[in-house]
Amino acid sequence: MPPIPPFTIDRVGQPGGPIMLVLSGDLDVLSAPILRARLLDLLALRLPLTLELRGLDFMDSSGLAALLELRSRARQVGWSVTIRGARGRVRELLERTGTLALVEAPGGDLDHAS
C-alpha cells in the first residue's frame, strides 16, 4: 500500500498582498484543525484569499465543514475569499452533498464576500 501523502498548506503571495493557499494531500478529521488554525491567523489580515483545492486527493466531512465555516466567516466579516480547483473525489463529495455551489462557483471562482 503506498504511503498516504501528508496534508500540506503552501502559501503563495507577497507580504501585504493577496494570498493563495495551495492545499494538498487529505483534508480530513486530522488535518481540518490545521487548516482552521491557519485560516484564523489570516482572518485578522483580511487580505484577499484564494484557497486552491486542486492538490487535494481526499476530503471528508471534517474538511467540508472547515470550508463551509470559512465561507460563513468570510461573509460575516466581509473577507474576500475564493475557493477553487476541486477535482476527483473532492469534487464528487461536494456534488453529492449539494455544497459545490456553496464552495466553488461555476468557472472556478466564488468571491464569498459578495
PyMOL CGO cylinders between C-alpha atoms (Angstrom):
from pymol import cmd
from pymol.cgo import CYLINDER

trace = [
    CYLINDER, 0.00, 0.00, 0.00, 1.50, 3.39, -0.98, 0.3, 1, 1, 1, 1, 1, 1,
    CYLINDER, 1.50, 3.39, -0.98, 2.12, 5.88, 1.82, 0.3, 1, 1, 1, 1, 1, 1,
    CYLINDER, 2.12, 5.88, 1.82, -0.57, 8.48, 2.42, 0.3, 1, 1, 1, 1, 1, 1,
    CYLINDER, -0.57, 8.48, 2.42, 0.62, 11.90, 1.27, 0.3, 1, 1, 1, 1, 1, 1,
    CYLINDER, 0.62, 11.90, 1.27, 0.88, 14.38, 4.12, 0.3, 1, 1, 1, 1, 1, 1,
    CYLINDER, 0.88, 14.38, 4.12, -1.53, 17.29, 4.24, 0.3, 1, 1, 1, 1, 1, 1,
    CYLINDER, -1.53, 17.29, 4.24, 0.28, 20.47, 3.29, 0.3, 1, 1, 1, 1, 1, 1,
    CYLINDER, 0.28, 20.47, 3.29, -0.64, 24.12, 3.02, 0.3, 1, 1, 1, 1, 1, 1,
    CYLINDER, -0.64, 24.12, 3.02, 1.67, 26.13, 0.81, 0.3, 1, 1, 1, 1, 1, 1,
    CYLINDER, 1.67, 26.13, 0.81, 1.34, 29.90, 0.91, 0.3, 1, 1, 1, 1, 1, 1,
    CYLINDER, 1.34, 29.90, 0.91, 1.87, 31.81, -2.30, 0.3, 1, 1, 1, 1, 1, 1,
    CYLINDER, 1.87, 31.81, -2.30, 1.85, 35.59, -2.35, 0.3, 1, 1, 1, 1, 1, 1,
    CYLINDER, 1.85, 35.59, -2.35, 3.68, 38.75, -1.45, 0.3, 1, 1, 1, 1, 1, 1,
    CYLINDER, 3.68, 38.75, -1.45, 3.71, 40.21, 2.07, 0.3, 1, 1, 1, 1, 1, 1,
    CYLINDER, 3.71, 40.21, 2.07, 0.81, 42.66, 2.31, 0.3, 1, 1, 1, 1, 1, 1,
    CYLINDER, 0.81, 42.66, 2.31, -0.75, 41.42, -0.95, 0.3, 1, 1, 1, 1, 1, 1,
    CYLINDER, -0.75, 41.42, -0.95, -3.33, 38.82, -1.90, 0.3, 1, 1, 1, 1, 1, 1,
    CYLINDER, -3.33, 38.82, -1.90, -2.71, 35.35, -0.52, 0.3, 1, 1, 1, 1, 1, 1,
    CYLINDER, -2.71, 35.35, -0.52, -3.13, 31.97, -2.13, 0.3, 1, 1, 1, 1, 1, 1,
    CYLINDER, -3.13, 31.97, -2.13, -3.11, 28.81, -0.05, 0.3, 1, 1, 1, 1, 1, 1,
    CYLINDER, -3.11, 28.81, -0.05, -2.49, 25.67, -2.06, 0.3, 1, 1, 1, 1, 1, 1,
    CYLINDER, -2.49, 25.67, -2.06, -3.79, 22.59, -0.25, 0.3, 1, 1, 1, 1, 1, 1,
    CYLINDER, -3.79, 22.59, -0.25, -2.53, 19.10, -1.00, 0.3, 1, 1, 1, 1, 1, 1,
    CYLINDER, -2.53, 19.10, -1.00, -2.95, 15.62, 0.44, 0.3, 1, 1, 1, 1, 1, 1,
    CYLINDER, -2.95, 15.62, 0.44, -6.01, 14.68, 2.51, 0.3, 1, 1, 1, 1, 1, 1,
    CYLINDER, -6.01, 14.68, 2.51, -8.26, 17.25, 4.20, 0.3, 1, 1, 1, 1, 1, 1,
    CYLINDER, -8.26, 17.25, 4.20, -9.82, 15.14, 6.92, 0.3, 1, 1, 1, 1, 1, 1,
    CYLINDER, -9.82, 15.14, 6.92, -10.51, 14.90, 10.64, 0.3, 1, 1, 1, 1, 1, 1,
    CYLINDER, -10.51, 14.90, 10.64, -6.77, 15.11, 11.37, 0.3, 1, 1, 1, 1, 1, 1,
    CYLINDER, -6.77, 15.11, 11.37, -5.89, 17.97, 9.05, 0.3, 1, 1, 1, 1, 1, 1,
    CYLINDER, -5.89, 17.97, 9.05, -9.03, 20.15, 9.22, 0.3, 1, 1, 1, 1, 1, 1,
    CYLINDER, -9.03, 20.15, 9.22, -7.94, 21.69, 12.57, 0.3, 1, 1, 1, 1, 1, 1,
    CYLINDER, -7.94, 21.69, 12.57, -4.61, 22.61, 10.97, 0.3, 1, 1, 1, 1, 1, 1,
    CYLINDER, -4.61, 22.61, 10.97, -6.42, 24.41, 8.15, 0.3, 1, 1, 1, 1, 1, 1,
    CYLINDER, -6.42, 24.41, 8.15, -8.78, 26.14, 10.59, 0.3, 1, 1, 1, 1, 1, 1,
    CYLINDER, -8.78, 26.14, 10.59, -5.86, 27.44, 12.66, 0.3, 1, 1, 1, 1, 1, 1,
    CYLINDER, -5.86, 27.44, 12.66, -4.11, 28.75, 9.55, 0.3, 1, 1, 1, 1, 1, 1,
    CYLINDER, -4.11, 28.75, 9.55, -7.29, 30.48, 8.37, 0.3, 1, 1, 1, 1, 1, 1,
    CYLINDER, -7.29, 30.48, 8.37, -7.84, 32.10, 11.77, 0.3, 1, 1, 1, 1, 1, 1,
    CYLINDER, -7.84, 32.10, 11.77, -4.33, 33.55, 11.56, 0.3, 1, 1, 1, 1, 1, 1,
    CYLINDER, -4.33, 33.55, 11.56, -5.15, 35.02, 8.14, 0.3, 1, 1, 1, 1, 1, 1,
    CYLINDER, -5.15, 35.02, 8.14, -8.58, 36.31, 9.13, 0.3, 1, 1, 1, 1, 1, 1,
    CYLINDER, -8.58, 36.31, 9.13, -7.04, 39.18, 11.12, 0.3, 1, 1, 1, 1, 1, 1,
    CYLINDER, -7.04, 39.18, 11.12, -5.15, 40.35, 8.00, 0.3, 1, 1, 1, 1, 1, 1,
    CYLINDER, -5.15, 40.35, 8.00, -8.30, 40.43, 5.84, 0.3, 1, 1, 1, 1, 1, 1,
    CYLINDER, -8.30, 40.43, 5.84, -6.19, 40.23, 2.68, 0.3, 1, 1, 1, 1, 1, 1,
    CYLINDER, -6.19, 40.23, 2.68, -7.92, 38.67, -0.33, 0.3, 1, 1, 1, 1, 1, 1,
    CYLINDER, -7.92, 38.67, -0.33, -7.51, 34.91, -0.09, 0.3, 1, 1, 1, 1, 1, 1,
    CYLINDER, -7.51, 34.91, -0.09, -7.68, 32.17, -2.69, 0.3, 1, 1, 1, 1, 1, 1,
    CYLINDER, -7.68, 32.17, -2.69, -7.88, 28.58, -1.48, 0.3, 1, 1, 1, 1, 1, 1,
    CYLINDER, -7.88, 28.58, -1.48, -6.68, 26.22, -4.22, 0.3, 1, 1, 1, 1, 1, 1,
    CYLINDER, -6.68, 26.22, -4.22, -8.04, 22.67, -3.81, 0.3, 1, 1, 1, 1, 1, 1,
    CYLINDER, -8.04, 22.67, -3.81, -6.56, 21.10, -6.95, 0.3, 1, 1, 1, 1, 1, 1,
    CYLINDER, -6.56, 21.10, -6.95, -3.88, 19.26, -4.94, 0.3, 1, 1, 1, 1, 1, 1,
    CYLINDER, -3.88, 19.26, -4.94, -6.32, 17.60, -2.54, 0.3, 1, 1, 1, 1, 1, 1,
    CYLINDER, -6.32, 17.60, -2.54, -6.66, 13.86, -3.04, 0.3, 1, 1, 1, 1, 1, 1,
    CYLINDER, -6.66, 13.86, -3.04, -9.39, 13.32, -0.44, 0.3, 1, 1, 1, 1, 1, 1,
    CYLINDER, -9.39, 13.32, -0.44, -11.73, 15.31, 1.78, 0.3, 1, 1, 1, 1, 1, 1,
    CYLINDER, -11.73, 15.31, 1.78, -14.11, 14.03, 4.44, 0.3, 1, 1, 1, 1, 1, 1,
    CYLINDER, -14.11, 14.03, 4.44, -16.95, 15.76, 6.28, 0.3, 1, 1, 1, 1, 1, 1,
    CYLINDER, -16.95, 15.76, 6.28, -14.48, 17.47, 8.64, 0.3, 1, 1, 1, 1, 1, 1,
    CYLINDER, -14.48, 17.47, 8.64, -12.73, 19.09, 5.70, 0.3, 1, 1, 1, 1, 1, 1,
    CYLINDER, -12.73, 19.09, 5.70, -16.04, 20.08, 4.16, 0.3, 1, 1, 1, 1, 1, 1,
    CYLINDER, -16.04, 20.08, 4.16, -17.10, 21.62, 7.48, 0.3, 1, 1, 1, 1, 1, 1,
    CYLINDER, -17.10, 21.62, 7.48, -13.88, 23.67, 7.55, 0.3, 1, 1, 1, 1, 1, 1,
    CYLINDER, -13.88, 23.67, 7.55, -14.60, 25.04, 4.06, 0.3, 1, 1, 1, 1, 1, 1,
    CYLINDER, -14.60, 25.04, 4.06, -18.21, 25.87, 4.90, 0.3, 1, 1, 1, 1, 1, 1,
    CYLINDER, -18.21, 25.87, 4.90, -17.09, 27.55, 8.13, 0.3, 1, 1, 1, 1, 1, 1,
    CYLINDER, -17.09, 27.55, 8.13, -14.60, 29.64, 6.12, 0.3, 1, 1, 1, 1, 1, 1,
    CYLINDER, -14.60, 29.64, 6.12, -17.36, 30.64, 3.71, 0.3, 1, 1, 1, 1, 1, 1,
    CYLINDER, -17.36, 30.64, 3.71, -19.65, 31.67, 6.57, 0.3, 1, 1, 1, 1, 1, 1,
    CYLINDER, -19.65, 31.67, 6.57, -16.96, 33.67, 8.41, 0.3, 1, 1, 1, 1, 1, 1,
    CYLINDER, -16.96, 33.67, 8.41, -15.88, 35.41, 5.23, 0.3, 1, 1, 1, 1, 1, 1,
    CYLINDER, -15.88, 35.41, 5.23, -19.42, 36.60, 4.61, 0.3, 1, 1, 1, 1, 1, 1,
    CYLINDER, -19.42, 36.60, 4.61, -19.84, 37.77, 8.20, 0.3, 1, 1, 1, 1, 1, 1,
    CYLINDER, -19.84, 37.77, 8.20, -16.74, 39.95, 8.18, 0.3, 1, 1, 1, 1, 1, 1,
    CYLINDER, -16.74, 39.95, 8.18, -16.57, 40.96, 4.51, 0.3, 1, 1, 1, 1, 1, 1,
    CYLINDER, -16.57, 40.96, 4.51, -13.41, 38.95, 3.80, 0.3, 1, 1, 1, 1, 1, 1,
    CYLINDER, -13.41, 38.95, 3.80, -12.79, 38.30, 0.11, 0.3, 1, 1, 1, 1, 1, 1,
    CYLINDER, -12.79, 38.30, 0.11, -12.25, 34.54, -0.18, 0.3, 1, 1, 1, 1, 1, 1,
    CYLINDER, -12.25, 34.54, -0.18, -12.18, 32.47, -3.36, 0.3, 1, 1, 1, 1, 1, 1,
    CYLINDER, -12.18, 32.47, -3.36, -12.26, 28.67, -3.26, 0.3, 1, 1, 1, 1, 1, 1,
    CYLINDER, -12.26, 28.67, -3.26, -11.42, 26.85, -6.49, 0.3, 1, 1, 1, 1, 1, 1,
    CYLINDER, -11.42, 26.85, -6.49, -9.99, 23.78, -8.14, 0.3, 1, 1, 1, 1, 1, 1,
    CYLINDER, -9.99, 23.78, -8.14, -11.98, 20.91, -6.59, 0.3, 1, 1, 1, 1, 1, 1,
    CYLINDER, -11.98, 20.91, -6.59, -11.45, 17.76, -8.64, 0.3, 1, 1, 1, 1, 1, 1,
    CYLINDER, -11.45, 17.76, -8.64, -11.77, 13.99, -8.38, 0.3, 1, 1, 1, 1, 1, 1,
    CYLINDER, -11.77, 13.99, -8.38, -13.06, 12.63, -5.08, 0.3, 1, 1, 1, 1, 1, 1,
    CYLINDER, -13.06, 12.63, -5.08, -13.14, 16.10, -3.52, 0.3, 1, 1, 1, 1, 1, 1,
    CYLINDER, -13.14, 16.10, -3.52, -15.42, 17.40, -6.25, 0.3, 1, 1, 1, 1, 1, 1,
    CYLINDER, -15.42, 17.40, -6.25, -17.57, 14.26, -6.01, 0.3, 1, 1, 1, 1, 1, 1,
    CYLINDER, -17.57, 14.26, -6.01, -18.07, 14.86, -2.26, 0.3, 1, 1, 1, 1, 1, 1,
    CYLINDER, -18.07, 14.86, -2.26, -19.10, 18.46, -2.91, 0.3, 1, 1, 1, 1, 1, 1,
    CYLINDER, -19.10, 18.46, -2.91, -21.51, 17.36, -5.63, 0.3, 1, 1, 1, 1, 1, 1,
    CYLINDER, -21.51, 17.36, -5.63, -23.01, 14.50, -3.55, 0.3, 1, 1, 1, 1, 1, 1,
    CYLINDER, -23.01, 14.50, -3.55, -23.60, 16.78, -0.58, 0.3, 1, 1, 1, 1, 1, 1,
    CYLINDER, -23.60, 16.78, -0.58, -25.05, 19.59, -2.68, 0.3, 1, 1, 1, 1, 1, 1,
    CYLINDER, -25.05, 19.59, -2.68, -22.37, 22.00, -1.47, 0.3, 1, 1, 1, 1, 1, 1,
    CYLINDER, -22.37, 22.00, -1.47, -20.38, 22.52, -4.68, 0.3, 1, 1, 1, 1, 1, 1,
    CYLINDER, -20.38, 22.52, -4.68, -22.23, 25.76, -5.49, 0.3, 1, 1, 1, 1, 1, 1,
    CYLINDER, -22.23, 25.76, -5.49, -21.65, 26.98, -1.92, 0.3, 1, 1, 1, 1, 1, 1,
    CYLINDER, -21.65, 26.98, -1.92, -17.93, 26.35, -2.09, 0.3, 1, 1, 1, 1, 1, 1,
    CYLINDER, -17.93, 26.35, -2.09, -16.96, 26.82, -5.73, 0.3, 1, 1, 1, 1, 1, 1,
    CYLINDER, -16.96, 26.82, -5.73, -18.78, 28.83, -8.37, 0.3, 1, 1, 1, 1, 1, 1,
    CYLINDER, -18.78, 28.83, -8.37, -19.09, 27.66, -11.97, 0.3, 1, 1, 1, 1, 1, 1,
    CYLINDER, -19.09, 27.66, -11.97, -15.90, 28.60, -13.74, 0.3, 1, 1, 1, 1, 1, 1,
    CYLINDER, -15.90, 28.60, -13.74, -13.83, 28.03, -10.61, 0.3, 1, 1, 1, 1, 1, 1,
    CYLINDER, -13.83, 28.03, -10.61, -14.12, 31.17, -8.51, 0.3, 1, 1, 1, 1, 1, 1,
    CYLINDER, -14.12, 31.17, -8.51, -16.52, 32.41, -5.90, 0.3, 1, 1, 1, 1, 1, 1,
    CYLINDER, -16.52, 32.41, -5.90, -15.94, 35.62, -4.03, 0.3, 1, 1, 1, 1, 1, 1,
    CYLINDER, -15.94, 35.62, -4.03, -17.59, 34.80, -0.72, 0.3, 1, 1, 1, 1, 1, 1,
    CYLINDER, -17.59, 34.80, -0.72, -17.65, 38.39, 0.43, 0.3, 1, 1, 1, 1, 1, 1,
    CYLINDER, -17.65, 38.39, 0.43, -20.05, 39.50, -2.30, 0.3, 1, 1, 1, 1, 1, 1,
]
cmd.load_cgo(trace, "trace")
